[in-house]
Amino acid sequence: MLLVTGSSGLIGSEVAERFYSMGWFVPGVDHNLRGDFLRPPGDTRWNQCRLHLAYPNSIHHELDTRDRAAVLGPVEHLSPSAIVPRGVQPSRWDNDDRACCGGTTEEFSIYQSTS
């Protein structure tokens, strides 16, 4: 079993799809923060739906990976063989509407605590 964070995003969904196609069980974690920050152009729900239609046995966990306590429950319950931390939280530069990426530190911390 491979747990993929950011499973509805560009890289996370590609990782999930690749492992699904190889017969792996790939639960995903995502909470579409891009949709909040970037509005409809950044929304990733369409990709989450696409994966579920292509792989009906897929499981999606609506979790904010910055919330350690919320993520540890599914991680401990599922006990994945590996975690692919592809969830990157959009953030803002000071006084600027452009989005940048940041925030994966907590995911690595969660991975280390379950290893």
C-alpha positions in Angstrom: 0.0 0.0 0.0 1.3 3.4 -1.0 -0.2 6.6 0.7 0.0 9.6 -1.6 -0.5 13.1 -0.1 -1.6 15.7 -2.6 -3.2 12.9 -4.6 -5.5 15.3 -6.5 -2.7 17.5 -7.7 -0.6 17.2 -10.8 2.3 15.2 -9.5 0.4 13.3 -6.7 -2.3 12.1 -9.1 0.3 10.9 -11.6 2.1 9.0 -8.9 -1.2 7.5 -7.7 -2.3 6.6 -11.2 1.0 4.9 -12.0 0.9 2.7 -8.9 -2.9 1.9 -9.4 -2.0 0.7 -12.8 0.6 -1.6 -11.3 -2.0 -3.1 -9.0 -1.2 -1.2 -5.8 -3.8 0.0 -3.3 -3.2 3.8 -3.2 -5.2 5.7 -0.7 -4.9 9.5 -1.3 -4.9 12.5 0.9 -5.8 15.9 -0.4 -8.0 18.8 0.7 -7.9 21.1 -2.3 -6.2 24.1 -0.7 -5.3 25.2 -4.2 -9.1 25.8 -4.8 -9.2 28.1 -1.8 -6.2 30.1 -2.8 -6.4 30.1 -6.5 -10.2 29.9 -6.9 -11.7 27.8 -9.7 -8.6 27.8 -12.0 -6.6 26.1 -9.2 -9.3 23.7 -8.0 -8.3 20.0 -8.2 -11.6 18.3 -7.5 -12.0 17.4 -11.2 -8.8 15.3 -10.9 -9.9 13.6 -7.7 -13.2 12.6 -9.5 -11.2 11.5 -12.6 -9.1 9.1 -10.5 -12.1 7.7 -8.7 -13.9 7.0 -12.0 -10.8 5.4 -13.4 -10.1 3.4 -10.2 -13.4 2.8 -8.4 -11.7 1.1 -5.4 -9.7 4.3 -4.7 -10.0 5.9 -1.3 -9.7 9.6 -0.7 -9.1 11.2 2.7 -10.1 14.9 2.9 -7.3 16.0 5.3 -5.0 19.0 5.7 -1.5 17.6 5.9 -0.5 20.5 8.1 -2.7 19.0 10.8 -0.5 16.3 12.2 -3.1 14.8 14.5 -5.6 14.5 11.7 -3.2 12.8 9.4 -1.7 10.4 11.9 -5.0 8.6 12.4 -5.3 7.3 8.8 -1.5 6.7 8.6 -1.6 4.5 11.7 -4.8 2.8 10.6 -3.7 2.1 7.0 -0.1 1.4 7.9 1.2 2.1 4.4 4.4 0.5 3.0 5.5 4.0 1.9 4.2 7.6 1.9 4.8 9.8 -1.1 4.6 13.4 0.2 3.5 15.3 -2.9 1.0 17.6 -1.2 2.4 21.1 -1.4 0.4 23.9 0.2 0.0 27.1 -1.8 1.0 30.1 0.1 1.3 33.8 -0.6 4.2 36.1 -0.9 3.9 39.2 1.3 1.5 41.7 -0.3 1.4 39.7 -3.6 -1.4 37.7 -5.2 0.9 35.3 -6.9 1.0 31.8 -5.3 4.1 29.9 -4.4 4.7 26.5 -2.9 5.7 25.6 0.6 4.7 23.5 3.6 5.9 20.0 3.0 8.0 20.0 6.2 5.0 18.6 8.2 4.5 15.8 5.8 8.1 14.6 6.1 7.8 14.9 9.9 4.7 12.6 9.8 6.5 10.1 7.6 9.5 10.0 9.9 7.3 9.4 12.9 5.7 6.4 11.3 8.9 4.8 9.9 
